[in-house]
Amino acid sequence: MPPFYDTTAVKKPTNLSINSDLLSKARKRKINLSATLERALVRQLRLAEQEAWKKENREAIEALNDLSEKHGLFSDSFREFG
């Protein structure tokens, strides 16, 4: 899956506040904080995008579900299970 952001964009220094115990443990394990934050942000942004899409398309999804309930699915005639 291609990234949905510019992975070649310049990195920008940022100040953050983080739980001191988490920071200490992460440094002890030599965890790359920048890379970890970027991965976490990608996950959160994908979730936010999914939720926004669902909200924006809720009416169309409901209409399609109603249509399917009333008339069935095209694939129903091809189904080989109960």
N, CA and C of each residue as an Amber inpcrd file, in Angstrom:
protein
   246
   0.8500000  -1.1730000   0.0000000   0.0000000   0.0000000   0.0000000
   0.8990000   1.2420000   0.0000000   0.7210000   2.1230000  -0.9810000
   1.5510000   3.3260000  -1.0260000   1.2110000   4.2690000   0.1380000
   2.2040000   5.0130000   0.6230000   1.9340000   5.9430000   1.7230000
   0.9920000   7.0530000   1.2700000   0.2270000   7.5830000   2.1940000
  -0.7080000   8.6470000   1.8440000  -0.1420000  10.0210000   2.2120000
   1.1550000  10.0660000   2.4860000   1.8200000  11.3260000   2.7760000
   3.1770000  11.3110000   2.0740000   3.7910000  12.4610000   1.9930000
   5.0670000  12.5860000   1.2920000   6.1900000  12.0760000   2.1830000
   6.6520000  10.8770000   1.9200000   7.7110000  10.2790000   2.7360000
   9.0700000  10.9240000   2.4860000   9.1750000  11.7600000   1.4460000
  10.4340000  12.4340000   1.1570000  10.4600000  13.8580000   1.7030000
   9.3880000  14.2750000   2.3670000   9.3380000  15.6340000   2.9140000
  10.4320000  15.8180000   3.9610000  10.9150000  17.0370000   4.0660000
  11.9620000  17.3820000   5.0250000  11.4480000  17.1560000   6.4430000
  12.3150000  16.6260000   7.2910000  11.9550000  16.4190000   8.6930000
  12.0940000  17.7450000   9.4250000  11.1480000  18.0060000  10.3190000
  11.1200000  19.2730000  11.0390000  11.2820000  19.0060000  12.5300000
  12.2380000  19.6450000  13.1800000  12.4010000  19.4560000  14.6210000
  11.1530000  19.9420000  15.3710000  10.7560000  19.1870000  16.3940000
   9.5590000  19.5010000  17.1640000   9.8110000  19.1940000  18.6320000
   9.2360000  19.9940000  19.4960000   9.3160000  19.7280000  20.9330000
   8.0610000  19.0030000  21.3860000   8.2320000  17.9720000  22.1870000
   7.1180000  17.1980000  22.7090000   7.2820000  17.0190000  24.2030000
   6.1760000  16.7960000  24.8710000   6.2170000  16.3970000  26.2800000
   5.8070000  14.9430000  26.3400000   6.5760000  14.1490000  27.0750000
   6.3170000  12.7200000  27.1590000   6.5670000  12.2730000  28.5930000
   5.8680000  11.2650000  29.0000000   6.0450000  10.6820000  30.3260000
   7.5170000  10.3250000  30.5090000   8.1150000  10.8110000  31.5860000
   9.5500000  10.6230000  31.7890000   9.9350000   9.1540000  31.9340000
   9.0670000   8.3520000  32.5160000   9.3770000   6.9230000  32.6610000
   9.3680000   6.2350000  31.3010000   8.3930000   6.5800000  30.4660000
   8.3560000   6.0170000  29.1040000   9.6010000   6.4140000  28.3320000
   9.9780000   7.6620000  28.4440000  11.1560000   8.1440000  27.7280000
  12.4080000   7.4010000  28.1880000  12.5470000   7.2380000  29.4790000
  13.7110000   6.5350000  30.0280000  13.7700000   5.0980000  29.5280000
  12.6370000   4.4130000  29.5630000  12.5980000   3.0180000  29.1110000
  12.8680000   2.9140000  27.6100000  12.3280000   3.8470000  26.8340000
  12.5540000   3.8350000  25.3830000  14.0280000   4.0710000  25.0630000
  14.6340000   5.0060000  25.7650000  16.0600000   5.2800000  25.5240000
  16.9170000   4.0960000  25.9360000  16.5470000   3.4560000  27.0450000
  17.2880000   2.2820000  27.5090000  17.2730000   1.1790000  26.4500000
  16.1410000   1.0220000  25.7610000  15.9910000   0.0040000  24.7120000
  16.4200000   0.5170000  23.3450000  16.9530000   1.7370000  23.3100000
  17.4320000   2.3590000  22.0600000  16.3410000   2.4250000  20.9880000
  15.1430000   2.7710000  21.4300000  14.0120000   2.9200000  20.5090000
  14.1030000   4.2920000  19.8420000  13.9970000   4.3060000  18.5290000
  14.0480000   5.5490000  17.7590000  12.7050000   6.2710000  17.9450000
  12.7390000   7.3520000  18.7310000  11.5010000   8.0640000  19.0500000
  10.8570000   8.6870000  17.8180000  11.6550000   9.2630000  16.9390000
  11.1000000   9.9040000  15.7410000  10.3790000   8.8890000  14.8590000
  11.0230000   7.7640000  14.6080000  10.4190000   6.7300000  13.7560000
   9.1780000   6.1460000  14.4180000   9.2440000   5.9580000  15.7360000
   8.1010000   5.4050000  16.4670000   6.9140000   6.3620000  16.4050000
   7.1730000   7.6450000  16.6050000   6.1000000   8.6400000  16.5360000
   5.5210000   8.7070000  15.1260000   6.3730000   8.6700000  14.1170000
   5.8670000   8.7140000  12.7430000   4.9410000   7.5300000  12.4530000
   5.3460000   6.3310000  12.8810000   4.4860000   5.1500000  12.6610000
   3.1610000   5.2960000  13.4080000   3.2220000   5.7850000  14.6380000
   1.9980000   5.9680000  15.4280000   1.0930000   7.0140000  14.7820000
   1.6760000   8.0820000  14.2710000   0.8750000   9.1120000  13.6020000
   0.2290000   8.5820000  12.3280000   0.9520000   7.7790000  11.5850000
   0.3730000   7.1790000  10.3710000  -0.8380000   6.3380000  10.7470000
  -0.7000000   5.5060000  11.7840000  -1.8330000   4.6670000  12.2240000
  -3.0180000   5.5290000  12.6350000  -2.7620000   6.5620000  13.4470000
  -3.8430000   7.4280000  13.9200000  -4.4900000   8.1890000  12.7740000
  -3.6710000   8.6610000  11.8390000  -4.2240000   9.3830000  10.6930000
  -5.0620000   8.4710000   9.8100000  -4.6150000   7.2370000   9.6240000
  -5.4110000   6.2880000   8.8310000  -6.7560000   6.0310000   9.5020000
  -6.7360000   5.8460000  10.8250000  -7.9930000   5.6390000  11.5540000
  -8.9030000   6.8550000  11.4230000  -8.3280000   8.0460000  11.5560000
  -9.1180000   9.2740000  11.4310000  -9.6940000   9.4000000  10.0240000
  -8.8980000   9.0650000   9.0140000  -9.3790000   9.1130000   7.6280000
 -10.5120000   8.1160000   7.4050000 -10.3740000   6.9120000   7.9770000
 -11.4240000   5.8960000   7.8460000 -12.7130000   6.3720000   8.4960000
 -12.6030000   6.9360000   9.6870000 -13.7890000   7.4300000  10.3830000
 -14.4460000   8.5730000   9.6190000 -13.6330000   9.4770000   9.0840000
 -14.1730000  10.5830000   8.2950000 -14.8880000  10.0550000   7.0530000
 -14.2880000   9.0530000   6.3880000 -14.9020000   8.4720000   5.1900000
 -16.2440000   7.8440000   5.5400000 -16.2750000   7.0840000   6.6450000
 -17.5330000   6.4500000   7.0620000 -18.6090000   7.4990000   7.3330000
 -18.2140000   8.5800000   8.0030000 -19.1690000   9.6390000   8.3190000
 -19.6690000  10.3150000   7.0430000 -18.7440000  10.6150000   6.1310000
 -19.1070000  11.2820000   4.8790000 -19.9910000  10.4000000   3.9940000
 -19.8400000   9.0890000   4.0920000 -20.5570000   8.1640000   3.2080000
 -21.6630000   7.3840000   3.9100000 -21.9660000   7.7540000   5.1480000
 -22.9590000   7.0210000   5.9390000 -24.3030000   6.8990000   5.2180000
 -24.7880000   7.9910000   4.6690000 -26.1020000   7.9550000   4.0100000
 -26.0980000   7.0110000   2.8090000 -25.0550000   7.0490000   2.0110000
 -24.9760000   6.1710000   0.8400000 -24.8700000   4.7130000   1.2600000
 -24.1110000   4.4400000   2.3010000 -23.9740000   3.0700000   2.8000000
 -25.3130000   2.5620000   3.3110000 -26.0140000   3.4110000   4.0720000
 -27.3290000   3.0200000   4.5820000 -28.3130000   2.7700000   3.4440000
 -28.2680000   3.6110000   2.4120000 -29.1670000   3.4430000   1.2640000
 -28.8700000   2.1280000   0.5420000 -27.5970000   1.8070000   0.3760000
 -27.2190000   0.5560000  -0.2800000 -27.6330000  -0.6440000   0.5720000
 -27.4610000  -0.5370000   1.8810000 -27.8970000  -1.6190000   2.7750000
 -29.4060000  -1.8150000   2.7040000 -30.1590000  -0.7180000   2.6670000
 -31.6230000  -0.8060000   2.5460000 -32.0150000  -1.4830000   1.2330000
 -31.3470000  -1.0910000   0.1570000 -31.6240000  -1.6760000  -1.1550000
 -31.3350000  -3.1810000  -1.1310000 -30.2330000  -3.5560000  -0.5220000
 -29.8600000  -4.9720000  -0.4420000 -30.8630000  -5.7610000   0.3920000
 -31.3340000  -5.1640000   1.4830000 -32.3160000  -5.8540000   2.3220000
 -33.6380000  -6.0540000   1.5880000 -34.0470000  -5.0740000   0.7920000
 -35.3160000  -5.1410000   0.0780000 -35.2570000  -6.0700000  -1.1330000
 -34.1290000  -6.0270000  -1.8560000 -34.0560000  -6.7280000  -3.1350000
 -33.0200000  -7.8430000  -3.1740000 -32.2600000  -8.0120000  -2.1120000
 -31.2090000  -9.0230000  -2.0950000 -29.9860000  -8.5510000  -2.8510000
 -29.0090000  -9.4060000  -2.8910000 -27.7660000  -9.0960000  -3.5880000
 -27.7170000  -9.8020000  -4.9370000 -27.0220000  -9.2070000  -5.8930000
 -26.8530000  -9.8230000  -7.2050000 -26.2440000 -11.2110000  -7.0630000
 -25.3220000 -11.3560000  -6.1310000 -24.6060000 -12.6250000  -5.9730000
 -25.4240000 -13.7070000  -5.2690000 -26.5890000 -13.3720000  -4.7500000
 -27.4010000 -14.3630000  -4.0360000 -27.7110000 -15.5900000  -4.8910000
 -27.9310000 -15.3890000  -6.1660000 -28.2820000 -16.5180000  -7.0280000
 -27.0880000 -17.4320000  -7.2970000 -25.8980000 -16.9720000  -7.0020000
 -24.6950000 -17.7710000  -7.2370000 -24.1800000 -18.4440000  -5.9700000
 -24.7940000 -18.1360000  -4.8620000 -24.3330000 -18.6540000  -3.5800000
 -24.5800000 -20.1510000  -3.4900000 -23.5710000 -20.8810000  -3.0240000
 -23.6950000 -22.3340000  -2.9180000 -23.8090000 -22.8040000  -1.4780000
 -23.9560000 -21.8690000  -0.5420000 -24.1120000 -22.2500000   0.8590000
 -25.4300000 -21.6940000   1.3690000 -25.8740000 -22.2110000   2.5030000
 -27.1770000 -21.9020000   3.0940000 -27.4770000 -20.5080000   3.2240000
